[in-house]
């Protein structure tokens, strides 16, 4: 396939260095003709014409076929690029539990008989049309599952981002039973549906059939069930691949809700088939699947809706080692990666800072942007499993923010994009039942929005607003919580500082 974008076209280019990728890229903005030949990118790729018409290119219904990449091949042209069919995979020295050296064939797939091939998807429109598009989902194969009532979206208290740093307790925190009971108690007290046991819970990263010596998964499942909280287990993809059905049956017998599968970092035909096999086998056992270290969504979440979310995004965890996750990046994702499907970005940082006073810390990470920028992610970023990434001990000290976040649903009945400009700002209204949720985010430029509520049905609504505080432009954690009432005859004013955000919850009386 050969694509010619023509003159005067710019791009948000997720440049890759290898066809082995986690798809965790920055979207580099540049003119098409300034991208050097042989540079290549993963999908989705967003472009803008000289008339500022946006075109997003990606794929859907990817089945038994490798993912597509695009390689610059001329002044304004790209050729398609695919990972080769893997003939041999051996552990990379020094990275035996997750990194591989691949030997690939000079062809990309093996297939036989009559078959269909993936959709090549061009989504064309204005900025708000791109954000609102559901075309990738619509083109995917219909659900293979007759019963989906057991698939429950929810929020997750997550351990790895905060390095299990809980405090004010009478035990030593870590990857142990006592720490996770604390997580469960916090989740139960705040209506959070799940906790996750991330890397470290198992005897080793390759022995995933037993807990480490300090942790008892079955006891945590029992304790969680008594508190209305379920457990998701992290696993590396390769050990799971040794016996997918057997290992998942073991986890189901333990009573866990699902798995987080990590470090695939491949996009070839065999890996695409692995995703589907995991989704299928997990569905038989009524287990949820969250793919990390993953390629972008390409329709599997419709075919197997228990595959409930994907990483494949440069998300919040990068705060632990970089300053890549800034408001401009956050305002690029809804126009690029999120159009492909749900993204496990993992929001929720309670340590917030502006660039001038931001510091990098692996065990005490801070997020760039204001507290209200962070909270707005729960409305703007789509994921049926939505993490609360910070430590429960910090959330307990920030209960106004915690109570606000835990009111926000994870799936939606209706979405309206009210204001949109890629990389700059976004205002979205979403409905769940009779209630509406509005999120607004800006980049490093302060902005004001007036938001008419004429899309609301008649009636009166209880209104909660979380907005940047008067001093948020200096101290990013400053916010103000406002409670009032509203109707569809009113407008709301949203004043966002640099790197700021604004969120409203409207509950029908």
C-alpha positions as CSV (number, residue, x, y, z in Angstrom):
1,X,0.0,0.0,0.0
2,X,1.3,3.5,-1.0
3,X,-0.1,6.7,0.5
4,X,0.5,10.1,-0.9
5,X,-0.5,12.9,1.4
6,X,0.3,15.7,-1.0
7,X,1.8,19.2,-0.3
8,X,1.0,21.3,2.7
9,X,0.1,18.5,5.1
10,X,1.3,18.3,8.7
11,X,1.3,15.2,10.9
12,X,1.4,14.1,14.5
13,X,3.9,11.4,14.0
14,X,4.4,8.5,16.5
15,X,7.9,7.7,15.4
16,X,9.1,4.2,16.2
17,X,12.7,2.9,16.5
18,X,11.9,-0.7,16.0
19,X,9.0,-3.0,14.9
20,X,9.3,-4.5,18.4
21,X,7.4,-1.8,20.3
22,X,5.2,-1.1,23.3
23,X,3.5,1.7,21.2
24,X,4.4,4.1,23.9
25,X,5.3,7.1,21.8
26,X,5.2,10.9,21.8
27,X,3.3,12.3,18.8
28,X,5.8,14.5,17.1
29,X,4.2,17.4,15.2
30,X,5.9,18.3,11.9
31,X,5.3,18.9,8.2
32,X,5.1,15.7,6.2
33,X,7.8,16.8,3.8
34,X,10.2,17.4,6.7
35,X,10.1,13.8,8.0
36,X,13.2,12.0,6.7
37,X,12.9,9.1,4.4
38,X,13.0,5.7,6.1
39,X,11.6,7.1,9.3
40,X,8.6,5.0,10.3
41,X,5.7,5.2,12.7
42,X,3.0,3.0,14.3
43,X,-0.6,3.8,14.0
44,X,-2.8,5.8,14.5
45,X,-1.3,8.6,12.5
46,X,-3.1,11.9,12.5
47,X,-2.6,14.5,9.7
48,X,-3.9,17.9,8.8
49,X,-4.4,19.4,5.4
50,X,-3.6,23.0,4.5
51,X,-7.3,23.7,5.0
52,X,-7.0,22.2,8.5
53,X,-9.1,19.1,7.7
54,X,-7.9,16.3,10.0
55,X,-7.4,12.7,8.7
56,X,-6.6,9.9,11.1
57,X,-5.3,6.7,9.6
58,X,-5.4,3.3,11.5
59,X,-6.8,-0.2,11.1
60,X,-9.6,-2.4,12.4
61,X,-10.7,-6.0,12.5
62,X,-7.1,-7.1,12.8
63,X,-7.2,-10.8,12.8
64,X,-4.5,-13.4,12.1
65,X,-2.4,-10.7,10.4
66,X,0.4,-8.4,11.5
67,X,0.0,-4.8,12.5
68,X,0.7,-2.1,9.9
69,X,3.3,0.6,10.2
70,X,4.0,3.5,7.8
71,X,7.5,4.3,6.5
72,X,8.4,7.6,4.8
73,X,9.3,6.9,1.2
74,X,9.3,10.2,-0.6
75,X,8.6,13.9,-0.2
76,X,5.0,13.4,0.8
77,X,4.5,9.6,0.6
78,X,4.5,6.6,2.8
79,X,4.7,2.9,2.2
80,X,3.3,0.3,4.4
81,X,5.6,-1.7,6.6
82,X,4.9,-4.9,8.5
83,X,6.8,-7.1,11.0
84,X,8.0,-10.3,9.4
85,X,6.6,-13.7,10.3
86,X,8.6,-14.9,13.4
87,X,10.6,-18.1,12.7
88,X,12.5,-18.1,16.0
89,X,12.4,-16.2,19.3
90,X,15.1,-16.6,21.9
91,X,15.7,-14.7,25.2
92,X,17.8,-11.6,24.9
93,X,20.9,-11.9,27.2
94,X,20.3,-10.1,30.4
95,X,16.5,-9.8,29.8
96,X,15.4,-13.4,29.9
97,X,12.0,-12.9,31.5
98,X,10.6,-10.5,28.9
99,X,13.0,-9.4,26.1
100,X,13.5,-11.5,22.9
101,X,15.7,-11.7,19.9
102,X,13.7,-12.5,16.9
103,X,14.5,-14.2,13.6
104,X,11.9,-13.2,11.0
105,X,11.0,-14.5,7.6
106,X,11.0,-12.4,4.4
107,X,7.2,-12.7,4.4
108,X,4.7,-11.3,6.9
109,X,2.0,-13.9,7.3
110,X,1.0,-17.5,6.7
111,X,-2.6,-18.0,5.6
112,X,-4.7,-20.4,3.5
113,X,-8.0,-20.5,1.9
114,X,-10.5,-17.7,1.6
115,X,-10.3,-15.0,4.2
116,X,-10.9,-11.3,4.9
117,X,-8.1,-8.8,5.7
118,X,-8.1,-5.9,8.1
119,X,-9.9,-2.7,7.4
120,X,-7.7,0.3,6.5
121,X,-9.4,3.2,8.2
122,X,-9.4,6.9,7.2
123,X,-11.4,9.1,9.6
124,X,-11.9,12.6,8.1
125,X,-13.3,15.7,9.7
126,X,-12.7,18.5,12.1
127,X,-11.0,18.1,15.4
128,X,-14.1,17.2,17.3
129,X,-15.1,14.7,14.6
130,X,-11.9,12.8,15.2
131,X,-12.4,12.6,18.9
132,X,-16.0,11.5,18.6
133,X,-15.4,8.8,16.0
134,X,-16.3,5.2,16.9
135,X,-15.4,3.8,13.4
136,X,-12.7,1.4,14.6
137,X,-15.1,-0.3,16.9
138,X,-17.9,-0.3,14.3
139,X,-15.7,-2.0,11.7
140,X,-14.6,-4.8,14.0
141,X,-16.1,-8.2,14.1
142,X,-19.2,-8.5,16.3
143,X,-19.0,-10.0,19.8
144,X,-18.4,-13.7,20.0
145,X,-19.9,-13.8,23.5
146,X,-23.5,-14.5,24.1
147,X,-23.4,-13.6,27.8
148,X,-21.6,-10.4,28.7
149,X,-23.4,-9.6,32.0
150,X,-20.4,-10.7,34.0
151,X,-18.1,-8.1,32.4
152,X,-18.0,-5.3,34.9
153,X,-16.2,-2.0,34.3
154,X,-14.8,-0.3,37.3
155,X,-12.0,1.6,39.0
156,X,-8.8,0.0,40.3
157,X,-6.6,0.9,43.2
158,X,-3.2,0.3,41.6
159,X,0.1,-0.5,43.4
160,X,3.0,-0.2,41.0
161,X,2.9,3.5,40.2
162,X,3.2,4.4,43.9
163,X,5.6,1.6,44.7
164,X,3.3,0.3,47.5
165,X,4.2,3.5,49.5
166,X,1.6,3.4,52.1
167,X,2.2,4.9,55.5
168,X,0.7,5.6,58.9
169,X,0.3,1.8,59.4
170,X,1.7,-0.7,61.9
171,X,3.2,-3.0,59.4
172,X,6.0,-2.7,56.8
173,X,4.5,-1.9,53.4
174,X,5.5,-3.9,50.3
175,X,4.3,-6.7,48.1
176,X,2.7,-8.6,51.0
177,X,-0.7,-9.6,52.3
178,X,-1.0,-6.8,54.8
179,X,-0.3,-4.1,52.2
180,X,-2.9,-5.4,49.8
181,X,-5.5,-5.8,52.6
182,X,-4.9,-2.1,53.2
183,X,-5.6,-1.5,49.4
184,X,-8.7,-3.6,49.7
185,X,-10.0,-1.6,52.7
186,X,-9.4,1.6,50.9
187,X,-11.1,0.4,47.8
188,X,-14.1,-0.9,49.8
189,X,-14.5,2.4,51.7
190,X,-14.6,4.3,48.4
191,X,-16.7,2.1,46.2
192,X,-13.7,1.1,44.0
193,X,-14.4,-2.2,42.4
194,X,-10.9,-3.7,42.0
195,X,-7.4,-3.8,43.1
196,X,-4.5,-5.1,41.1
197,X,-1.5,-7.1,42.2
198,X,1.2,-6.0,39.8
199,X,4.7,-7.3,39.3
200,X,6.1,-9.0,42.4
201,X,3.1,-10.9,43.6
202,X,4.2,-14.3,42.1
203,X,7.0,-16.6,43.2
204,X,9.0,-15.1,40.3
205,X,8.1,-13.4,37.0
206,X,8.3,-16.7,35.2
207,X,6.7,-18.9,37.9
208,X,3.2,-17.4,38.0
209,X,1.4,-20.4,39.5
210,X,2.2,-19.5,43.1
211,X,2.4,-16.4,45.3
212,X,5.6,-15.1,46.8
213,X,6.4,-16.1,50.4
214,X,4.9,-12.9,51.8
215,X,1.6,-12.9,50.0
216,X,-1.4,-15.2,49.9
217,X,-3.6,-14.6,46.8
218,X,-6.4,-16.9,47.9
219,X,-6.6,-15.1,51.3
220,X,-6.7,-11.7,49.5
221,X,-9.5,-13.0,47.2
222,X,-11.5,-14.2,50.3
223,X,-10.9,-10.9,52.1
224,X,-11.7,-8.8,49.0
225,X,-14.9,-10.7,48.4
226,X,-16.0,-10.0,52.0
227,X,-15.5,-6.3,51.2
228,X,-17.0,-6.2,47.7
229,X,-13.6,-5.8,46.0
230,X,-12.1,-8.1,43.3
231,X,-8.5,-8.8,42.3
232,X,-6.7,-8.6,39.0
233,X,-3.3,-10.3,38.6
234,X,-0.3,-9.1,36.5
235,X,1.5,-11.6,34.4
236,X,4.2,-11.6,31.8
237,X,2.9,-12.9,28.4
238,X,5.6,-15.6,27.8
239,X,5.0,-17.6,31.0
240,X,1.3,-17.4,30.5
241,X,1.8,-18.6,26.9
242,X,3.3,-21.9,28.3
243,X,-0.2,-23.0,29.4
244,X,-2.8,-20.4,28.8
245,X,-5.9,-22.5,29.6
246,X,-4.3,-24.2,32.6
247,X,-3.0,-21.0,34.2
248,X,-6.2,-19.1,33.7
249,X,-8.2,-22.0,35.1
250,X,-6.0,-21.9,38.2
251,X,-6.6,-18.1,38.6
252,X,-10.3,-18.7,38.1
253,X,-10.3,-21.3,40.8
254,X,-8.5,-18.8,43.1
255,X,-11.5,-16.5,42.4
256,X,-9.7,-13.6,40.7
257,X,-11.5,-11.2,38.3
258,X,-9.0,-11.0,35.6
259,X,-5.4,-10.6,34.4
260,X,-3.1,-7.8,33.2
261,X,-0.8,-9.3,30.5
262,X,2.4,-7.4,30.0
263,X,5.5,-6.9,27.8
264,X,4.3,-8.4,24.5
265,X,6.1,-5.5,22.7
266,X,5.5,-7.3,19.4
267,X,3.0,-6.7,16.5
268,X,3.6,-9.7,14.2
269,X,1.0,-12.3,13.1
270,X,1.7,-14.8,15.9
271,X,1.3,-12.1,18.5
272,X,-2.0,-10.9,17.1
273,X,-3.1,-14.5,17.4
274,X,-1.9,-14.7,20.9
275,X,-4.0,-11.7,21.9
276,X,-7.1,-13.4,20.5
277,X,-6.3,-16.8,22.2
278,X,-5.9,-15.1,25.6
279,X,-9.2,-13.2,25.1
280,X,-11.0,-16.3,24.0
281,X,-9.7,-18.6,26.8
282,X,-10.3,-15.8,29.4
283,X,-13.8,-15.4,28.2
284,X,-14.6,-19.1,28.7
285,X,-13.6,-18.6,32.4
286,X,-15.3,-15.2,32.8
287,X,-12.0,-13.4,33.3
288,X,-11.2,-9.8,32.2
289,X,-8.1,-9.0,30.2
290,X,-6.0,-5.8,30.3
291,X,-3.2,-5.9,27.7
292,X,-0.1,-3.8,28.6
293,X,3.2,-3.5,26.7
294,X,0.7,-3.8,23.9
295,X,0.0,-2.6,20.4
296,X,-2.9,-0.2,19.8
297,X,-6.5,-1.5,19.9
298,X,-7.7,-2.8,16.5
299,X,-11.2,-4.2,17.2
300,X,-10.5,-7.2,19.5
301,X,-12.3,-5.4,22.3
302,X,-15.6,-5.7,20.3
303,X,-15.1,-9.3,19.3
304,X,-14.1,-10.3,22.9
305,X,-15.5,-7.5,25.1
306,X,-13.8,-9.1,28.2
307,X,-10.6,-7.7,26.6
308,X,-11.6,-4.6,28.4
309,X,-8.7,-2.2,27.9
310,X,-5.2,-1.8,26.5
311,X,-2.1,0.2,27.3
312,X,-0.3,0.9,24.1
313,X,0.0,4.5,25.2
314,X,2.7,6.7,26.7
315,X,0.8,7.2,29.9
316,X,1.1,8.3,33.5
317,X,3.7,5.7,34.6
318,X,6.3,7.7,32.6
319,X,6.2,10.3,35.4
320,X,8.4,7.9,37.3
321,X,11.4,8.5,35.0
322,X,10.7,11.5,32.7
323,X,8.8,14.7,32.0
324,X,7.3,13.4,28.8
325,X,3.7,13.3,30.1
326,X,2.9,17.0,30.0
327,X,-0.5,18.7,29.2
328,X,0.3,19.0,25.5
329,X,0.8,15.3,25.3
330,X,-2.3,14.7,27.2
331,X,-4.3,16.9,24.8
332,X,-2.9,15.0,21.8
333,X,-3.9,11.5,22.9
334,X,-7.7,11.9,22.5
335,X,-7.2,12.9,18.9
336,X,-4.7,10.0,18.2
337,X,-4.3,6.9,20.3
338,X,-7.7,7.1,22.0
339,X,-9.5,7.1,18.7
340,X,-8.4,3.5,18.2
341,X,-10.0,2.3,21.4
342,X,-9.8,2.3,25.2
343,X,-6.5,3.2,26.7
344,X,-5.1,2.3,30.1
345,X,-3.3,5.6,30.7
346,X,-3.5,5.1,34.5
347,X,-4.5,8.6,35.8
348,X,-4.9,9.8,39.4
349,X,-1.7,11.4,40.6
350,X,-2.3,13.5,43.7
351,X,1.2,15.0,43.5
352,X,0.9,17.7,40.9
353,X,3.4,20.3,39.7
354,X,4.2,22.8,37.0
355,X,7.3,22.3,34.9
356,X,9.3,24.9,36.9
357,X,9.0,22.9,40.1
358,X,8.5,19.4,38.9
359,X,10.9,16.7,40.0
360,X,11.3,13.1,38.7
361,X,11.2,10.3,41.3
362,X,10.6,6.7,40.6
363,X,9.0,5.9,44.0
364,X,7.4,9.3,44.6
365,X,6.3,10.4,41.1
366,X,4.6,13.8,40.3
367,X,2.3,14.6,37.4
368,X,2.7,17.7,35.3
369,X,-0.3,19.9,35.3
370,X,-2.8,20.9,37.9
371,X,-4.8,18.7,40.2
372,X,-7.9,19.6,38.2
373,X,-6.1,18.7,35.0
374,X,-5.5,15.3,36.5
375,X,-9.1,14.9,37.6
376,X,-10.5,15.8,34.2
377,X,-8.7,12.8,32.7
378,X,-11.4,10.6,34.3
379,X,-14.0,12.1,32.0
380,X,-11.9,12.7,28.9
381,X,-9.8,9.5,28.8
382,X,-11.7,6.3,27.9
383,X,-11.1,3.0,29.7
384,X,-13.7,0.7,31.1
385,X,-11.0,-0.2,33.8
386,X,-9.7,3.1,35.1
387,X,-6.8,3.2,37.5
388,X,-6.3,5.3,40.6
389,X,-2.6,5.3,40.4
390,X,-1.5,7.0,43.6
391,X,-1.1,5.5,47.0
392,X,-4.2,4.9,49.2
393,X,-2.5,6.8,52.0
394,X,-2.4,9.9,49.9
395,X,-5.9,9.6,48.7
396,X,-7.0,9.3,52.3
397,X,-5.4,12.7,52.9
398,X,-7.1,14.1,49.8
399,X,-10.6,12.9,50.4
400,X,-12.4,15.7,48.5
401,X,-10.5,14.8,45.4
402,X,-11.0,11.1,46.1
403,X,-14.7,11.4,46.6
404,X,-15.1,13.4,43.4
405,X,-13.1,10.9,41.3
406,X,-14.9,7.9,42.5
407,X,-18.2,9.3,41.4
408,X,-17.1,9.3,37.8
409,X,-18.3,6.3,35.7
410,X,-16.0,4.3,33.4
411,X,-18.4,3.7,30.5
412,X,-20.8,6.1,28.8
413,X,-24.2,6.1,27.1
414,X,-23.6,9.3,25.1
415,X,-20.7,11.6,24.3
416,X,-20.6,15.2,23.0
417,X,-17.4,16.9,22.0
418,X,-18.1,20.6,22.8
419,X,-14.7,22.2,22.1
420,X,-11.6,20.7,20.5
421,X,-8.2,21.5,19.1
422,X,-5.6,18.8,18.9
423,X,-2.7,19.3,21.4
424,X,-4.3,22.5,22.8
425,X,-7.7,21.9,24.5
426,X,-10.7,19.7,24.8
427,X,-14.1,20.0,26.4
428,X,-16.2,16.8,26.5
429,X,-19.7,16.1,28.0
430,X,-20.6,12.5,28.7
431,X,-23.8,10.9,29.9
432,X,-24.3,7.9,32.1
433,X,-27.9,7.2,32.8
434,X,-29.6,10.5,33.8
435,X,-26.4,12.1,34.9
436,X,-23.8,14.2,32.9
437,X,-20.1,14.6,33.4
438,X,-18.1,17.4,31.7
439,X,-14.3,17.5,31.5
440,X,-12.1,20.3,30.2
441,X,-8.3,20.3,29.8
442,X,-5.9,22.8,28.4
443,X,-2.2,22.7,27.5
444,X,0.3,25.1,28.9
445,X,-1.9,28.0,27.8
446,X,-4.5,29.3,30.2
447,X,-8.0,29.3,28.7
448,X,-11.6,30.2,29.5
449,X,-14.7,28.4,28.2
450,X,-18.3,29.2,28.5
451,X,-20.3,25.9,28.4
452,X,-24.0,26.1,27.5
453,X,-26.0,23.4,29.2
454,X,-28.7,23.3,26.5
455,X,-27.9,19.6,25.8
456,X,-29.3,18.6,29.1
457,X,-32.9,17.3,29.3
458,X,-35.3,19.5,31.2
459,X,-35.1,19.5,35.0
460,X,-32.9,20.5,37.8
461,X,-29.5,19.0,38.5
462,X,-27.3,18.8,41.5
463,X,-24.0,20.4,40.4
464,X,-20.4,19.7,41.6
465,X,-17.5,21.5,40.0
466,X,-13.8,20.8,40.6
467,X,-11.9,23.8,39.2
468,X,-8.4,25.3,39.4
469,X,-7.8,27.3,42.5
470,X,-6.9,31.0,42.5
471,X,-3.3,30.0,43.1
472,X,-3.1,26.9,40.9
473,X,-0.9,28.8,38.4
474,X,1.8,28.7,41.0
475,X,0.8,25.7,43.2
476,X,-0.6,23.1,40.9
477,X,-2.4,21.2,43.7
478,X,-4.6,24.2,44.5
479,X,-8.3,23.6,43.6
480,X,-11.8,24.7,44.6
481,X,-14.8,22.5,44.9
482,X,-18.1,24.2,44.2
483,X,-21.6,22.7,44.8
484,X,-24.8,24.3,43.4
485,X,-27.7,23.5,41.1
486,X,-28.1,23.9,37.4
487,X,-30.5,23.5,34.5
488,X,-30.4,23.5,30.7
489,X,-31.1,27.2,30.6
490,X,-27.8,28.1,32.1
491,X,-24.1,28.2,31.1
492,X,-21.1,27.3,33.1
493,X,-17.8,29.2,33.1
494,X,-14.7,27.2,33.1
495,X,-11.5,29.1,33.8
496,X,-8.4,27.0,33.4
497,X,-4.9,28.1,34.3
498,X,-1.8,27.0,32.4
499,X,-1.7,23.2,32.5
500,X,-5.2,23.3,34.0
501,X,-8.4,21.4,34.1
502,X,-12.1,21.6,35.1
503,X,-14.7,18.9,35.7
504,X,-18.4,19.1,36.4
505,X,-20.8,16.4,37.7
506,X,-24.5,17.0,37.1
507,X,-26.8,14.6,38.8
508,X,-30.5,14.7,37.9
509,X,-32.7,15.5,40.9
